[in-house]
């Protein structure tokens, strides 16, 4: 290995490190930091930018090639790790933490109003733009090339579904079992991470992961509010699998006190209320374990949401599985609304690419490319990192996607179940009632808490404060609040979405 290739930044975990060490003649007894550095350098020397075809895991890294005088900035295939970049005073800056770039003295902070408009519609920062003008997100499956003058972005991977109707459901389930076992065996063999725990909800994804992994203890969060608490289901699964179990009970005060810290660490507004609960869960488990498993990826690979099952109206574009407000609602609310900016714009190029495919494949492609990375992984990566927890998401491994992409919709939605063949595979290690349990979701009782005068003072202060008056029509804001308080509880996500933005703006500007 020479000094001609240097790793300037790395965040993540290379899961198939052992195989790569053998292939690249690297000492397998090296400490993790040194071995990962050597893997990246030697993989680049051997395969150049085709190296990502050989890496499985989660990663964001910057690599300098002295010979060609270029910096390559890379993000993993599905975006488990974040990566942002900007050019300031002729210098290329990149980091997985957008706060690091925004706080650099060479960068002049200015809010991106286009992102605010899209955020109000979707509830998360969608696409390659960010809330800061001039800072860009490197999208999953992409790398950026900096030659000292220009940034060129290349796509090296994309999710492509090619369903194979010739294979029976039981055969697909067996293929899933085999792939899960291969991925988890690699995790178990890594003695640098000898003790791991796992997050566990009431659903099949985290239950299967717990059953297949070497996690010693399962962790969940719970609420006193009936209908939102999954901890009893999670406890039952842990007991069945003979695993230790902990639950972190969350109350409204704890939740609202945590919101500013979460939004600060994420670095951009995120209207996903589960991020705060996840952060509290990460803080609780960090007292016991530094490496924790989590089951993200399966819903997007195998079709786990109702939006995947419900047919689109003819001529409609699928705007990811999450959107908070209509364009008319956003227009009525914003003082500076751009008529030329349409909600469909971040989705339109991808939607055009997937025309001709079956509807489920189209939807999953959109959600993997935009929603999964823009909401789920933004949440899980930044909140876990802020709590000192390294989150491993083995089910996001592209080897499992390579199985999922061949499975037809008729095997994913079967017997009134979503993710049918995945559940079938999970039943090899789990009881039937756990494998085929109806999806519960990671719901938070905030739709109730926001209406409680004991806890919503800080929210009302933001909604009707000085900052709000810069961006929003106050008569519309008052109407929205009055309707919510008056019983239209479904409006909670609009309230929360706006509150989080205002909170973020006051912290960062």
C-alpha positions in Angstrom: 0.0 0.0 0.0 1.3 3.4 -1.0 0.7 7.0 0.1 -0.7 7.7 -3.4 -4.2 6.8 -2.1 -5.4 8.2 1.2 -8.7 7.9 3.1 -9.7 11.4 4.1 -13.0 10.5 5.7 -14.8 7.3 6.7 -18.0 6.5 8.5 -19.6 3.1 8.6 -19.0 -0.6 8.8 -17.7 -3.0 6.1 -19.6 -6.2 6.8 -17.8 -8.6 4.4 -14.4 -7.4 5.7 -13.1 -11.0 6.2 -13.6 -12.0 2.5 -12.2 -8.7 1.3 -9.1 -9.1 3.5 -8.4 -12.5 2.1 -9.0 -11.3 -1.5 -6.8 -8.2 -1.1 -4.1 -9.8 1.0 -4.8 -7.8 4.2 -3.9 -9.2 7.7 -7.3 -10.2 9.2 -5.9 -9.7 12.8 -5.6 -5.9 12.3 -7.7 -3.6 14.4 -10.9 -2.6 12.8 -9.9 1.0 11.9 -6.7 -0.1 10.2 -8.3 -3.0 8.4 -11.1 -0.8 7.0 -8.6 1.8 5.9 -6.6 -0.9 4.1 -9.7 -2.4 2.5 -10.7 0.9 1.0 -7.3 1.7 -0.3 -6.5 -1.7 -1.7 -10.0 -2.1 -3.2 -9.6 1.2 -5.0 -6.1 0.3 -6.2 -7.4 -3.0 -7.6 -10.9 -2.0 -8.9 -10.9 1.8 -9.0 -14.5 3.1 -8.6 -15.9 -0.3 -9.3 -14.8 -1.1 -5.8 -18.3 -0.5 -4.5 -19.5 -3.6 -6.3 -17.4 -5.5 -3.8 -18.4 -3.7 -0.5 -21.3 -4.8 1.6 -22.3 -2.8 4.6 -22.9 0.8 5.4 -20.4 3.5 4.4 -19.6 7.0 3.5 -16.0 7.9 2.7 -13.7 10.3 0.9 -10.7 9.0 -1.0 -7.8 11.0 -2.4 -5.9 9.8 -5.4 -2.6 11.6 -5.6 -1.7 10.3 -9.0 -4.8 11.8 -10.8 -5.2 14.6 -8.2 -8.8 13.8 -7.5 -11.0 13.4 -4.5 -13.7 10.8 -4.6 -16.6 11.1 -2.2 -18.8 8.0 -1.9 -22.1 7.0 -0.2 -23.3 3.4 0.1 -25.9 1.9 -2.2 -29.0 2.6 -0.2 -27.8 5.5 1.9 -27.5 4.0 5.4 -24.8 6.6 6.2 -25.2 10.3 5.4 -22.8 12.3 3.1 -23.0 16.0 2.4 -20.7 18.3 0.4 -20.1 21.9 -0.6 -17.4 24.0 -2.3 -16.2 27.0 -0.3 -13.6 29.4 -1.5 -12.4 26.8 -4.0 -12.2 24.1 -1.4 -14.3 20.9 -1.5 -15.7 20.0 1.9 -17.6 16.8 2.8 -19.0 15.2 5.9 -21.7 12.9 7.1 -22.7 15.7 9.5 -24.3 18.6 7.8 -23.7 20.7 10.9 -20.0 20.5 10.3 -20.3 22.0 6.9 -22.9 24.7 7.8 -20.7 25.9 10.7 -17.5 26.1 8.7 -16.4 29.8 8.7 -15.9 29.8 4.9 -19.6 28.9 4.3 -22.2 31.6 4.2 -25.5 30.2 5.6 -28.6 30.9 3.6 -31.9 29.0 3.8 -33.0 27.1 0.7 -36.7 28.1 0.4 -37.2 25.4 -2.3 -36.4 22.8 0.3 -38.8 24.4 2.8 -41.7 24.2 0.3 -40.9 20.5 -0.5 -40.4 19.7 3.1 -43.8 21.0 4.1 -45.3 18.6 1.5 -43.2 15.5 2.2 -42.3 15.9 5.9 -38.6 15.2 5.2 -35.7 16.8 3.2 -36.2 15.0 -0.1 -33.6 14.7 -2.9 -30.1 16.0 -3.3 -30.8 19.6 -2.1 -30.7 20.5 1.6 -32.1 23.3 3.7 -28.9 25.2 3.1 -28.3 26.8 -0.3 -24.9 25.5 -1.6 -24.8 22.3 0.5 -25.8 19.2 -1.3 -26.6 15.7 -0.2 -24.8 12.9 -2.0 -27.6 10.5 -3.0 -27.4 6.8 -2.3 -25.5 4.7 -4.9 -23.6 7.8 -6.0 -20.1 9.2 -5.8 -18.8 12.7 -6.4 -15.5 13.5 -8.1 -13.6 16.7 -7.3 -10.7 17.7 -9.6 -9.9 20.9 -7.8 -12.2 23.0 -10.0 -15.5 21.1 -10.6 -17.7 18.5 -8.9 -19.1 15.7 -11.0 -21.6 13.3 -9.6 -21.9 9.8 -10.9 -24.5 7.1 -10.1 -22.9 3.6 -9.6 -25.9 1.7 -8.3 -29.7 1.9 -8.5 -32.5 -0.4 -7.3 -33.9 -2.4 -10.3 -36.7 -4.9 -9.8 -36.9 -7.8 -12.3 -39.7 -10.1 -10.9 -39.3 -13.8 -11.7 -42.7 -15.6 -11.7 -41.2 -19.0 -12.3 -40.1 -19.5 -8.6 -42.5 -20.7 -5.9 -43.0 -18.8 -2.7 -41.4 -21.5 -0.6 -38.3 -21.3 -2.8 -38.1 -17.6 -2.3 -38.5 -18.0 1.5 -35.6 -20.4 1.4 -33.4 -18.0 -0.5 -34.2 -15.3 2.0 -33.3 -17.6 4.9 -30.0 -18.4 3.2 -29.1 -14.8 2.5 -30.0 -13.6 6.1 -27.9 -16.4 7.5 -24.9 -15.4 5.3 -25.2 -11.7 6.4 -25.6 -12.5 10.1 -22.8 -15.0 10.0 -20.4 -12.2 8.9 -21.7 -10.1 11.8 -21.1 -12.9 14.3 -17.6 -13.5 13.1 -16.4 -10.0 13.8 -14.7 -10.3 17.2 -14.0 -6.5 17.2 -17.7 -6.2 18.1 -18.1 -9.1 20.6 -21.2 -7.8 22.4 -24.3 -6.6 20.6 -27.8 -5.8 21.5 -30.9 -5.2 19.3 -33.9 -2.9 19.0 -37.2 -4.8 19.0 -40.7 -3.7 18.1 -43.8 -5.8 17.9 -43.2 -6.5 14.2 -41.7 -9.3 12.2 -38.6 -7.4 10.9 -36.9 -6.7 14.2 -38.1 -10.1 15.6 -36.5 -12.1 12.8 -33.3 -10.0 13.1 -33.2 -10.7 16.9 -33.7 -14.4 16.3 -31.1 -14.7 13.6 -28.4 -12.5 15.2 -26.0 -12.8 18.1 -27.7 -10.0 20.1 -27.8 -10.8 23.8 -30.6 -8.3 24.8 -33.6 -6.7 23.1 -34.5 -3.1 23.7 -37.7 -1.2 23.0 -39.6 1.9 24.0 -43.0 2.1 25.5 -45.8 4.5 26.4 -48.6 4.6 28.9 -51.1 5.4 26.2 -53.1 2.4 25.1 -52.9 1.7 21.4 -49.4 3.0 20.9 -47.4 0.8 23.2 -45.7 -2.3 21.5 -43.6 -3.2 24.5 -45.8 -6.1 25.6 -45.5 -7.7 22.1 -41.8 -7.1 22.1 -41.4 -8.6 25.5 -43.3 -11.7 24.5 -41.0 -12.2 21.4 -37.9 -11.8 23.6 -39.1 -14.4 26.0 -39.9 -16.8 23.2 -36.3 -16.4 21.9 -34.8 -16.6 25.4 -33.3 -13.1 25.1 -32.9 -10.5 27.8 -35.3 -7.5 27.5 -35.4 -3.9 28.4 -38.1 -1.2 27.8 -37.6 2.5 28.0 -40.9 4.1 29.0 -41.4 7.5 27.4 -43.7 10.2 28.8 -44.7 13.5 27.2 -42.3 15.7 29.1 -39.4 13.5 28.3 -40.4 13.5 24.6 -40.8 17.3 24.2 -37.6 18.0 26.2 -35.7 15.8 23.7 -37.0 17.3 20.5 -34.5 20.3 20.3 -31.5 18.0 20.8 -32.7 15.6 18.2 -33.3 18.2 15.5 -30.0 19.9 16.4 -28.0 16.6 15.9 -29.9 15.6 12.7 -29.0 19.0 11.3 -32.1 19.5 9.2 -35.8 19.5 10.0 -37.4 16.1 10.0 -41.1 15.7 10.5 -40.9 12.1 11.5 -42.0 12.0 15.1 -40.5 8.6 15.7 -37.0 10.1 15.5 -37.3 11.5 19.0 -38.5 8.2 20.4 -35.6 6.4 18.5 -33.1 8.9 20.0 -34.4 8.2 23.5 -34.1 4.5 22.8 -30.5 4.9 21.6 -29.6 6.9 24.7 -31.0 4.1 26.9 -29.3 1.3 25.2 -26.0 3.2 25.0 -25.5 2.6 28.7 -25.1 -1.1 27.9 -24.0 -1.6 24.3 -22.1 0.3 21.7 -23.2 -1.8 18.7 -26.9 -2.3 18.2 -28.9 -4.1 15.5 -32.0 -2.5 13.9 -34.3 -3.9 11.2 -34.6 -1.1 8.7 -34.9 -1.9 5.0 -37.4 -4.7 4.8 -40.6 -2.7 4.2 -39.0 -0.9 1.3 -37.4 -4.1 -0.2 -40.4 -6.3 0.2 -43.4 -4.0 0.2 -44.4 -3.4 3.9 -46.6 -0.4 3.7 -50.3 -0.1 2.8 -49.3 2.5 0.2 -47.5 -0.3 -1.6 -50.7 -2.4 -1.7 -53.2 0.3 -2.5 -53.5 0.9 -6.3 -52.7 4.3 -7.7 -55.3 6.3 -9.5 -54.8 6.3 -13.3 -52.3 8.9 -14.4 -51.0 9.6 -10.8 -47.3 9.7 -9.8 -46.3 7.9 -6.7 -44.9 10.6 -4.4 -43.3 8.2 -1.9 -45.2 6.6 1.0 -45.1 9.8 3.1 -46.5 13.2 2.3 -47.9 15.6 4.9 -49.7 18.4 3.2 -51.3 19.0 -0.2 -49.8 21.6 -2.5 -52.9 23.7 -1.9 -52.3 23.5 1.9 -48.7 24.5 1.5 -49.6 27.4 -0.8 -52.2 28.7 1.6 -49.7 28.6 4.5 -46.4 29.9 3.0 -45.8 33.7 2.5 -43.2 33.0 -0.2 -44.7 30.2 -2.2 -43.1 29.4 -5.6 -45.8 28.5 -8.1 -43.1 27.0 -10.5 -41.9 24.5 -7.9 -44.1 21.3 -8.0 -44.2 18.6 -5.4 -43.6 16.0 -8.1 -40.2 17.4 -9.2 -38.0 15.3 -6.9 -39.8 12.1 -8.0 -40.4 12.8 -11.7 -37.0 11.6 -13.1 -37.2 8.3 -11.2 -40.8 7.9 -12.1 -40.0 8.2 -15.7 -37.3 5.6 -15.4 -39.6 3.0 -13.9 -42.4 3.3 -16.5 -43.2 -0.1 -18.0 -42.6 -1.9 -14.7 -45.3 -3.3 -12.5 -46.8 -0.8 -10.0 -45.3 -2.4 -6.9 -41.8 -2.3 -8.5 -42.3 1.3 -9.3 -43.3 2.2 -5.8 -40.5 0.3 -4.1 -37.9 1.9 -6.4 -39.2 5.4 -5.4 -39.3 4.6 -1.7 -35.8 3.0 -1.7 -34.3 5.9 -3.6 -36.0 8.8 -1.8 -38.0 8.0 1.4 -35.8 5.3 2.9 -32.6 7.4 2.8 -34.3 10.8 3.2 -36.3 10.0 6.3 -35.5 6.6 7.8 -31.7 6.6 7.5 -31.4 10.3 8.2 -33.2 9.6 11.5 -31.4 6.4 12.4 -27.9 7.3 11.4 -27.8 10.8 13.0 -29.6 10.0 16.2 -27.7 6.8 16.9 -24.4 8.5 16.2 -25.2 11.4 18.4 -25.9 8.9 21.3 -22.6 7.1 20.7 -24.3 4.0 19.3 -23.1 2.2 16.1 -26.3 1.0 14.5 -26.0 -2.1 12.3 -28.9 -2.6 9.8 -28.1 -6.1 8.3 -31.5 -6.2 6.5 -30.4 -3.2 4.4 -27.6 -5.3 2.9 -27.8 -5.2 -0.9 -27.5 -9.0 -1.1 -30.9 -9.2 0.5 -32.2 -6.6 -1.9 -30.8 -8.8 -4.8 -33.2 -11.5 -3.6 -36.1 -9.1 -3.0 -35.9 -7.5 -6.4 -36.6 -10.8 -8.2 -39.7 -11.7 -6.0 -43.0 -10.8 -7.8 -45.7 -8.9 -6.1 -47.9 -12.0 -6.0 -45.4 -13.5 -3.5 -45.0 -10.3 -1.5 -48.7 -9.7 -1.0 -50.3 -13.0 -0.4 -53.1 -14.4 1.9 -53.9 -10.8 2.9 -50.4 -10.4 4.2 -47.7 -7.9 3.2 -44.1 -9.1 2.9 -45.5 -12.7 2.7 -42.4 -14.6 1.6 -40.2 -12.6 4.1 -42.7 -13.6 6.9 -42.5 -17.2 5.6 -38.7 -17.1 5.9 -38.9 -15.6 9.4 -41.2 -18.4 10.5 -38.2 -20.8 10.3 -37.0 -19.1 13.5 -40.1 -17.5 15.0 -43.6 -18.8 16.1 -46.3 -18.3 13.5 -48.1 -15.6 15.6 -45.0 -13.5 15.6 -44.0 -14.0 11.9 -47.5 -13.2 10.7 -48.5 -10.6 13.2 -50.2 -7.6 11.6 -47.9 -4.6 11.1 -48.2 -2.3 14.1 -45.7 0.4 13.1 -43.6 2.7 15.3 -46.4 5.0 16.4 -45.8 7.8 18.9 -48.7 9.3 21.0 -47.8 12.8 19.9 -51.1 13.3 18.2 -52.5 13.3 21.7 -49.7 15.0 23.5 -49.6 18.0 21.1 -53.1 18.9 22.2 -52.3 18.8 26.0 -51.8 22.3 27.4 -49.3 20.8 30.0 -46.8 20.2 27.2 -47.6 22.2 24.1 -46.5 25.7 25.3 -43.2 25.6 23.4 -45.0 24.4 20.3 -47.5 27.3 20.4 -44.7 29.8 21.0 -43.0 28.7 17.8 -46.1 28.4 15.7 -47.1 32.0 16.5 -43.8 33.6 17.2 -41.5 36.0 15.4 -39.8 33.4 13.2 -43.2 31.9 12.1 -44.3 35.4 11.0 -41.3 35.5 8.5 -42.5 32.4 6.7 -46.2 31.7 7.3 -49.6 33.4 7.1 -50.7 33.7 10.7 -54.4 33.5 10.0 -53.8 30.1 8.3 -51.6 29.0 11.2 -54.3 29.9 13.7 -56.9 28.0 11.6 -54.7 24.9 11.5 -54.1 25.0 15.2 -57.8 25.6 16.1 -58.9 22.8 13.8 -56.4 20.4 15.5 -57.3 21.4 19.0 -61.0 21.3 18.0 -60.8 17.5 17.3 -59.2 17.1 13.9 -56.4 15.0 15.3 -55.1 13.9 11.9 -53.6 17.4 11.5 -51.0 16.6 14.2 -48.4 15.8 11.6 -48.8 19.2 9.9 -48.4 21.0 13.3 -45.3 18.9 14.2 -43.8 19.3 10.8 -44.0 23.1 11.0 -42.9 23.2 14.6 -39.7 21.2 13.9 -38.8 23.5 11.0 -39.2 26.7 13.2 -37.3 25.1 16.0 -34.4 24.2 13.6 -34.4 27.6 12.0 -34.1 29.4 15.4 -31.2 27.1 16.4 -29.3 27.5 13.1 -29.9 31.1 12.0 
